[in-house]
């Protein structure tokens, strides 16, 4: 199996969620690092740090992502650029958010990108679909996403800075290969969603996205 680096994309205010979910993030059984926003008062955060399995280390890129030129898309592109330029010998990169949990290890990567189909064309956006994390991407696919993404941004096609919409539009415009992850995903998993999320995990989903509270984490994972 090719070595995967999991990077957690955080934002100001997400530290409590990340700390709570951290033990379940490590269930991916991959090397894991954390992407923080850049602190202008701490120059030591401005350079990438090495990533070690099971350790909470930081890779700081850019500023607060909500203030970047294309918001979260800018940060996504910067992180992906760091991934393909790094000399850490990873051939797969799994970008997730702090409200993601794993309940079992990542399987073999199928090539291209693995993500969760979460919706279709909607008002204000241009892509036919949109894709929630995990954004699990091969090295070759990451290079293509960067090349196509830079062309899109040069034309102002940033889908309001939303990564899931940006990737959906990119798939509409270019031959981006995406495999459905089978994860359960919502922006926030609420109590009325617990049963179907739990069922997805029991049926073999590797993880889910939208776990923002202790109650939700317990409801989805207790006894698994």
MOLIN-V124892 format. One record per residue. PHI is phi as a letter, one per 40 degrees, with the letter a starting at -180 (* if undefined). OMEGA is omega in degrees with one decimal (NA if undefined). Layout:
BEGIN
PHI:OMEGA  PHI:OMEGA
END
This chain:
BEGIN
*:177.5  c:-175.4  c:179.9  b:170.1  b:175.2  c:177.5  b:-179.4  c:178.4  c:-178.0  b:176.0  a:178.5  d:-179.8  g:-177.2  c:-171.7  c:180.0  c:178.7  c:-179.3  c:-179.6  c:-179.3  c:-175.3  c:-171.5  d:179.7  d:179.0  c:172.9  c:-179.2  c:177.9  c:174.3  c:-179.1  f:174.1  b:169.5  c:-173.9  b:173.1  b:-177.1  b:177.1  b:176.7  b:171.7  c:-175.4  c:176.9  b:-177.0  c:179.4  c:-178.7  b:-176.0  c:-177.4  c:179.9  c:-172.1  c:-179.5  b:177.4  d:176.6  b:177.2  c:-176.4  b:-179.3  b:-177.3  d:173.2  g:179.8  b:179.9  c:178.5  b:-171.5  b:169.6  b:-174.9  b:-178.6  b:175.3  g:-179.2  b:174.5  d:-172.3  d:179.8  c:-178.5  b:179.3  c:-172.7  d:178.1  b:177.1  f:-172.3  c:175.7  c:178.1  d:-179.3  c:177.3  d:-179.6  c:179.1  c:179.2  c:179.8  c:176.5  c:176.9  c:-179.0  d:-175.6  c:179.9  c:-174.5  c:178.7  b:-176.7  c:171.4  g:172.5  c:177.8  b:177.5  b:-179.7  b:-179.2  b:-180.0  c:-179.2  b:175.0  b:-172.6  c:179.8  c:175.7  c:169.6  b:169.6  b:172.0  b:177.2  a:-177.0  c:172.1  c:177.7  c:174.7  c:-179.4  c:-176.2  c:-174.5  h:-178.2  g:177.9  b:172.0  b:179.9  a:-176.9  b:176.9  c:-173.2  b:177.6  i:-175.6  b:-174.8  d:179.0  a:-173.0  d:178.4  g:-179.1  b:-171.4  b:-176.6  c:179.6  c:-177.8  a:165.8  b:-166.4  b:174.9  c:173.8  c:20.5  c:170.8  c:-173.4  b:-161.0  b:173.7  c:-179.9  d:-179.5  c:179.5  c:178.1  c:178.0  c:178.5  c:179.0  d:178.4  c:-178.6  c:180.0  c:-178.7  c:178.1  c:175.8  c:178.8  c:-178.1  c:177.5  c:177.9  c:179.9  g:-178.3  c:-177.9  b:179.0  f:176.0  g:175.6  g:-179.8  c:-176.1  c:-176.3  c:178.7  c:179.7  c:178.9  c:176.4  c:177.6  c:178.5  c:177.4  c:177.6  c:-174.3  c:-171.9  b:180.0  c:179.3  c:-179.1  c:178.7  b:174.6  b:177.8  c:-174.5  c:-173.7  g:178.0  c:168.5  c:-174.5  a:169.1  a:175.3  d:173.2  a:176.8  c:-177.3  c:-178.5  d:-179.8  c:178.7  b:-171.6  d:-174.6  c:-177.9  c:175.9  c:179.2  c:178.5  c:178.8  c:179.2  c:179.9  c:-179.8  c:172.3  h:177.2  d:-178.8  c:-177.2  a:175.5  a:-174.3  b:178.9  h:-177.3  c:-172.5  b:-177.5  b:177.0  c:178.7  d:179.5  c:-179.7  d:-179.4  c:-178.3  c:-176.6  c:-169.8  b:-174.9  c:176.9  g:179.0  c:NA
END
